[in-house]
Amino acid sequence: MTKRIQLSAALPDAYRAIRDLHTVVEKAAANAGLDQRLIELVKIRASMLNGCAFCLDMHSQDARKLGESERRIVMVSAWRETDLYTEQERAALALTEAITRLSEHQDVPDDVYEQATSVFTEEQYVAVAWAAAVINTFNRVGVTSRKALPAEPK
């Protein structure tokens, strides 16, 4: 593979701003009472759809550290086919997919929006939508840069 310019290193102030935004969104999710594992599932699913190996690796590890099961991490790409996920998780995953695939639909479909707003408070919905938007930004930086995986954790 062609070695790429690392966008995060080439313009560190921009990358730092994305990290700062991430911190704001993480705090909003916690303040809204969302389980951090749900937010990690959002990050995993978007990273799967975007093909961002770096983010997928990182957020799968983060989810494991939070006690998420290997089975649920692996099955997130087929979440509709199982009963492993709660109603909130299903709504978050559907919303994440809609946000990540905007180029296909040009919209978040009404049924996805209605499902999400029926199981989340407004504060929770906002945090989930922002979490999906932020991970999509990180994915685009990572994929464009072909950000290398870190060494295997020990």
N, C-alpha and C positions, 0 to 999 in steps of 0.2 A: 504494500500500500504506500501511496505517496505520503511523505511526512508533511504535516500541515502546520501553518502558523497557529500558535495557541492564542486564541482571542482573549482569554482571561489574563494572560501574561502581557499581551501586546497593548492592552488598554485596561490596566488594573483598576483605575478609578470607576470605570463602567461596571466591571465585574464586582467590585466592592459594593456598588449601589444595588446591584441585583441581590447580593448576599444580605445587605441591609433590609431590602424589601422582604426577602425571605424571613428574616427575623421578625419583622412587623407582622407578617401573615401567621407565622408560628404562634406568636403571642396572642393574636386575635383568635386563632383556633382554640388555644388553651383557655382563654377567657370566655369563649362561647361554650365551653364544656365538652368539646369534641375529644374523643379518644385519639391520642397521637398515632395509634396503630391504623386508624381509619385514614389519617392524613398520609401515612406511609404507603398505604394501599393505593391512594390517589397517585402518588409519585411513581410507584412501581408500574401502575397501568399506563400512565402517560409515557413513561420511559420505554415500555414495551412497544407501544404504538409508534413511537418516534425512532425506535432502534438505537437508543442511547445506552450503549453498554456500560459506560462509566457510571451514569446515574442509576441504572438498573442494579448494578453491582452494589453501589453504595446504599441505596434505599432498601434493598433486600437485606443487607447486613444490619441496617438500622432497625428494620422491622423485627428481625430475629432477636436483637438486643432488648427490644420492648416486649418480648415474649410471644411474638407472632409465630404460628406454626409453619413449618416448612411446607406442609400440604397446602395451606391457604395461600402462601406466597406463590407456589408453583401453579396453582389452579386459578389465579386471578385472571389469566387470559381467557378462561372459559367460565367466568363467574356466573353467567346466565344459565349454565347447564347444571349447576349444583345448588344445594341448599346450605352451603358452607358460610354464607354471608348474611348479615343482618339486613333488615329493610333500609336502614340508614346507609350501610356500606354499599348496597346495591344502587341506591339513589346517587351516592357519591361517585361510584364507578361509571354509571350511565352519564352523569353530568361531565365527568372527566373525559370520557370518550367523545361526547358532543363538542366540548371545547377544543379538544386535541384535533378533531377532524373537521374543523370549521370550513376548510377548503372544499370538503365534499358536500356540505349541506348549506353553507353560508348562514347558518343559524343554529341556535340551540332549540331543538323542537319543543313545542308547547308541552307535549306529554312528558318529556324529560324534565323540563322546568317545573311542571305541576307535581310530578313525583317528588322532586327534591324539596320543593317548598311545602309539601305535605308532611314531610318527616323531619325537616330541619326548621329551627327558628330562623328568622331573617339574619340574625348575627351568625348563625352556623352556616347558612347557605352562602353568605358573603365570604366567609373564611374558606369554605371548600372551593368555591369558584376561584378565589384568589390563589389558593394552593395549586389548583390545576394550571392557572395562567403562569405562575412563577416557575413551576417545574417544566412547563413547555418552553419557557425562555432559557432555562438552564440546558434543556435537551438540545435546543437549537445551537447553543454555543458549543456544547460537547460534541455533537455530531459533526458540525462544520469544522471543528478543530481535530476531529478524530482523537479526542482525549483518551490517552492510554489508561488501561486499568492499573490500579496500584498493585503492588506485590500481594500475593495470596496471604490473607490474614492467618496468623498462627493460633 
